């Protein structure tokens, strides 16, 4: 008896939601039906302008190196890069397994999120920046917005604590602070990293000069 009452309540709720959705669709269809040729032309023109602006943005982003995951060999180039692009993800790394895992995911995201510049810097070859930005654990991602450091992703702690995190998990972490946007280009399919136990390395372990 109790189950039948619950079922009845659920059915009523489903019907209510369906009715609301149907009414919204009817309103949208009605609005389209009442558009005259001038309204349609205005919509078309606005859409063309939006597409033109997006094409211009894409062209500018590509000219700045967006869409590629590149190494910055000289420290001073970091400053010109963060000034030129509104959103930058910079990976401070050394030549070890954890950093190679991060490289794999970032190379995918760089192509998926053309609105953001993805770069990397060898921490041992960038002592000034490593000290200035207080880089102690590798890998570390420095997330820059409007030429200012907005956040860090340090090691794998926020990604499950191992190297088995997916590209999508890293994508969600970066999107959380809006250094990338989910609206950009195509959606990202899950890409699992190779399974292998790992310990995060510290920068102090890798070099005595820092």
Secondary structure as the mmCIF struct_conf table of DSSP 4:
data_model
#
loop_
_struct_conf.conf_type_id
_struct_conf.id
_struct_conf.beg_label_comp_id
_struct_conf.beg_label_asym_id
_struct_conf.beg_label_seq_id
_struct_conf.end_label_comp_id
_struct_conf.end_label_asym_id
_struct_conf.end_label_seq_id
HELX_RH_AL_P HELX_RH_AL_P1 UNK A 2 UNK A 33
TURN_TY1_P TURN_TY1_P1 UNK A 34 UNK A 34
HELX_RH_AL_P HELX_RH_AL_P2 UNK A 37 UNK A 63
TURN_TY1_P TURN_TY1_P2 UNK A 64 UNK A 67
BEND BEND1 UNK A 68 UNK A 68
STRN STRN1 UNK A 69 UNK A 71
BEND BEND2 UNK A 74 UNK A 74
HELX_RH_AL_P HELX_RH_AL_P3 UNK A 75 UNK A 84
BEND BEND3 UNK A 86 UNK A 86
STRN STRN2 UNK A 87 UNK A 93
BEND BEND4 UNK A 95 UNK A 96
HELX_RH_AL_P HELX_RH_AL_P4 UNK A 97 UNK A 112
TURN_TY1_P TURN_TY1_P3 UNK A 114 UNK A 115
BEND BEND5 UNK A 116 UNK A 116
STRN STRN3 UNK A 117 UNK A 122
HELX_RH_3T_P HELX_RH_3T_P1 UNK A 123 UNK A 125
HELX_RH_AL_P HELX_RH_AL_P5 UNK A 127 UNK A 132
TURN_TY1_P TURN_TY1_P4 UNK A 133 UNK A 134
STRN STRN4 UNK A 137 UNK A 138
BEND BEND6 UNK A 139 UNK A 139
STRN STRN5 UNK A 140 UNK A 145
TURN_TY1_P TURN_TY1_P5 UNK A 146 UNK A 147
STRN STRN6 UNK A 148 UNK A 154
TURN_TY1_P TURN_TY1_P6 UNK A 155 UNK A 156
HELX_RH_3T_P HELX_RH_3T_P2 UNK A 157 UNK A 159
TURN_TY1_P TURN_TY1_P7 UNK A 160 UNK A 160
BEND BEND7 UNK A 161 UNK A 162
TURN_TY1_P TURN_TY1_P8 UNK A 163 UNK A 164
STRN STRN7 UNK A 166 UNK A 166
HELX_RH_AL_P HELX_RH_AL_P6 UNK A 167 UNK A 176
TURN_TY1_P TURN_TY1_P9 UNK A 177 UNK A 178
BEND BEND8 UNK A 179 UNK A 180
TURN_TY1_P TURN_TY1_P10 UNK A 182 UNK A 183
BEND BEND9 UNK A 184 UNK A 186
HELX_LH_PP_P HELX_LH_PP_P1 UNK A 187 UNK A 190
STRN STRN8 UNK A 192 UNK A 192
HELX_LH_PP_P HELX_LH_PP_P2 UNK A 193 UNK A 195
HELX_LH_PP_P HELX_LH_PP_P3 UNK A 200 UNK A 200
STRN STRN9 UNK A 201 UNK A 202
HELX_RH_AL_P HELX_RH_AL_P7 UNK A 203 UNK A 206
BEND BEND10 UNK A 208 UNK A 208
#
